[in-house]
Amino acid sequence: MTLRVVQVGAGGMGRAWLATVAADPDVELVGIVDLDLDAARAGAAVAGDPTIPVGTDLTALATETGAEAVLDITVPVAHHPVTLEALRAGLPVLGEKPAAQTVAEALSLAAAAEATGKLFMVSQSRRYNDHLVAFRQHVRGLGGVGGLSTRFAKAPHFGGFREEMDDVLLLDMAIHAFDSARYVLERDPVSVYCESWNPAWSWYRGDAAAAAVFTFEDDVRYVYDGSWCAPGAETSWNGDWRASGPAGTALWDGDHDPWSDLDGTPGAPDAAPSVGNEIAGALASFVRAVRSGERPDGEVHGNVMSLTMVDAAIASARTGRRIVIDEVLEQAHATALKDEQDEAIRERLASWGSVRTVAVCVDNGRRTPQRRGPRCCSSRPTPAVAPGGRRGAGSSSVSSSPPSSGARRSPRRARSSRSASRRASPSVTRRRTPPHWRGSSSNRPWWTRSPIPTLPSPNGSQRAHDWPTRSPASCGRAPRSG
Ligand SMILES: NC(=O)c1ccc[n+]([C@@H]2O[C@H](COP(=O)([O-])OP(=O)(O)OC[C@H]3O[C@@H](n4cnc5c(N)ncnc54)[C@H](O)[C@@H]3O)[C@@H](O)[C@H]2O)c1
């Protein structure tokens, strides 16, 4: 049976999604929503059926067409309101990256997914790449990993909003590399020092180049060196990757098969199953997750940390200080709590003891802090795989938000946070698993086990969560950017 979806947003990336949906036999497009009706109509043509219903009201069109799920391919500032409306309408959502415009909004959406019992998956499409999966297999063969780096050099002339926005490289593109680094390292970040700048010949208004050093758990370093103003000898869109460990080095040029050199011997790790290709892989994963109840890669809780890396890097670039990731998370959590006006969502937010514990990895309902093995942020996407409340006006965009709490620290506090961050690594991995993260005999996804309050549906009736409760079966090519 096909999954009936309404797509919201029929712009540049929206058209790529429409073509992908049309090519997927497991999905049926039943409606297109866009503030710009002409864009929606043009989208229907791209989808191959100009008679597909279009509109500007998501809830109305979804109800009219009997939609079972929503694709949110709007601009980042609209991700929170559109996704929240869909979740409150009782519909699972697959949304384009970033999860939301700010980390606070992303946390609010994670809490909304809990409160409604509906899946919200972020399509971090570059994880759906068999070369990336193979690269991680090579990295696993290095006998441990001490450092990972990405060099990204392109020179695209996009025109439009990208050439006007602040922090364009970090905001629009770097999240892909940051998210892939979490996947490859199978760890989460602890702190970052970042500088960003705009080369003299830049055609962007905001900083189009950045260099960041992240400290990950276990004192592992991730170095990102990127530019969108680097004509000549450009890297692939995924960038050039290099990882080193005691047994050797693994390399990936972002376009071809990765390889490793184990001190003179070529690495030959086990092949991993295919994860599909970019947004087609993410869509297949989403459909499978909606049908089976399995937790897909990109489920919002596990994705928040990638957005936090962007926010922390920008805060560091603006303040010249090293930023502790947990401080950004805690600040975002405080903002989310302050701004949230929906009581059920607020309750979920308030129930989180530590945001890191919520935002880092869950593995089919089990936080797995003691072992170094795969976790949600790092587990590969499963092969061929996974309306109403209004927020206060207080949340601000990443690009316009004031520096995070970390950014406002005094130098002394910055130093103590630095040593705290060094200590954070082992403590993070030793942290006791909170009760609601522990696996149960039913082995159901954790959000189906914890008591989930009902939210009033738009027509006023109460709608209990209907996320499947069976046990788990178990950026883009130029000219589009990130
Ligand atoms: N994964 C990738 O490789 C990749 C590549 C490019 C863009 N993206 C992401 O895709 C998303 C869309 O980017 P784009 O380039 O298509 O933007 P775009 O501006 O071309 O299109 C956005 C569309 O959404 C519509 N829209 C905006 N707000 C809306 C709302 N509240 N309700 C209904 N419609 C609304 C606009 O009218 C427009 O048609 C962004 O989040 C972007 O970061 C991802």
The ligand as a MOL file (V3000), in Angstrom:
LIG
                    3D

  0  0  0     0  0            999 V3000
M  V30 BEGIN CTAB
M  V30 COUNTS 44 48 0 0 0
M  V30 BEGIN ATOM
M  V30 1 N 19.5620 18.4510 1.1980 0
M  V30 2 C 20.0170 19.2830 0.3030 0
M  V30 3 O 20.9570 18.9700 -0.4050 0
M  V30 4 C 19.3530 20.6180 0.1150 0
M  V30 5 C 19.6370 21.4030 -1.0130 0
M  V30 6 C 18.9550 22.6300 -1.1470 0
M  V30 7 C 18.0450 23.0410 -0.1880 0
M  V30 8 N 17.8100 22.2610 0.9120 0 CHG=1
M  V30 9 C 16.8310 22.6600 1.9320 0
M  V30 10 O 15.5250 22.5790 1.3600 0
M  V30 11 C 14.6870 23.5690 1.9490 0
M  V30 12 C 14.0230 24.3800 0.8330 0
M  V30 13 O 15.0090 25.0620 0.1100 0
M  V30 14 P 14.7260 25.6440 -1.3590 0
M  V30 15 O 16.0460 25.9140 -1.9390 0
M  V30 16 O 13.7650 24.7510 -2.0620 0 CHG=-1
M  V30 17 O 13.9770 27.0230 -0.9920 0
M  V30 18 P 13.0440 27.8700 -1.9960 0
M  V30 19 O 13.0130 29.2380 -1.4430 0
M  V30 20 O 13.4680 27.6510 -3.4030 0
M  V30 21 O 11.5780 27.2000 -1.8610 0
M  V30 22 C 10.8290 27.2100 -0.6660 0
M  V30 23 C 9.3490 27.1340 -1.0200 0
M  V30 24 O 8.6270 27.0370 0.1980 0
M  V30 25 C 7.5190 27.9270 0.1400 0
M  V30 26 N 7.1620 28.3100 1.5050 0
M  V30 27 C 7.8640 29.0810 2.3560 0
M  V30 28 N 7.2250 29.1770 3.5360 0
M  V30 29 C 6.1110 28.4420 3.4340 0
M  V30 30 C 5.0500 28.1500 4.3280 0
M  V30 31 N 5.0220 28.6230 5.5770 0
M  V30 32 N 4.0360 27.3620 3.8840 0
M  V30 33 C 4.0360 26.8640 2.6140 0
M  V30 34 N 5.0290 27.1230 1.7290 0
M  V30 35 C 6.0480 27.8900 2.1340 0
M  V30 36 C 7.9940 29.0870 -0.6980 0
M  V30 37 O 6.9010 29.8050 -1.2560 0
M  V30 38 C 8.8460 28.3770 -1.7470 0
M  V30 39 O 8.0770 27.9900 -2.8730 0
M  V30 40 C 15.5670 24.3770 2.8890 0
M  V30 41 O 15.4000 23.9190 4.2000 0
M  V30 42 C 16.9830 24.0840 2.3930 0
M  V30 43 O 17.9470 24.1690 3.4290 0
M  V30 44 C 18.4420 21.0550 1.0560 0
M  V30 END ATOM
M  V30 BEGIN BOND
M  V30 1 1 1 2
M  V30 2 2 2 3
M  V30 3 1 2 4
M  V30 4 1 4 5
M  V30 5 2 4 44
M  V30 6 2 5 6
M  V30 7 1 6 7
M  V30 8 2 7 8
M  V30 9 1 8 9
M  V30 10 1 8 44
M  V30 11 1 9 10
M  V30 12 1 9 42
M  V30 13 1 10 11
M  V30 14 1 11 12
M  V30 15 1 11 40
M  V30 16 1 12 13
M  V30 17 1 13 14
M  V30 18 2 14 15
M  V30 19 1 14 16
M  V30 20 1 14 17
M  V30 21 1 17 18
M  V30 22 2 18 19
M  V30 23 1 18 20
M  V30 24 1 18 21
M  V30 25 1 21 22
M  V30 26 1 22 23
M  V30 27 1 23 24
M  V30 28 1 23 38
M  V30 29 1 24 25
M  V30 30 1 25 26
M  V30 31 1 25 36
M  V30 32 1 26 27
M  V30 33 1 26 35
M  V30 34 2 27 28
M  V30 35 1 28 29
M  V30 36 1 29 30
M  V30 37 2 29 35
M  V30 38 1 30 31
M  V30 39 2 30 32
M  V30 40 1 32 33
M  V30 41 2 33 34
M  V30 42 1 34 35
M  V30 43 1 36 37
M  V30 44 1 36 38
M  V30 45 1 38 39
M  V30 46 1 40 41
M  V30 47 1 40 42
M  V30 48 1 42 43
M  V30 END BOND
M  V30 END CTAB
M  END
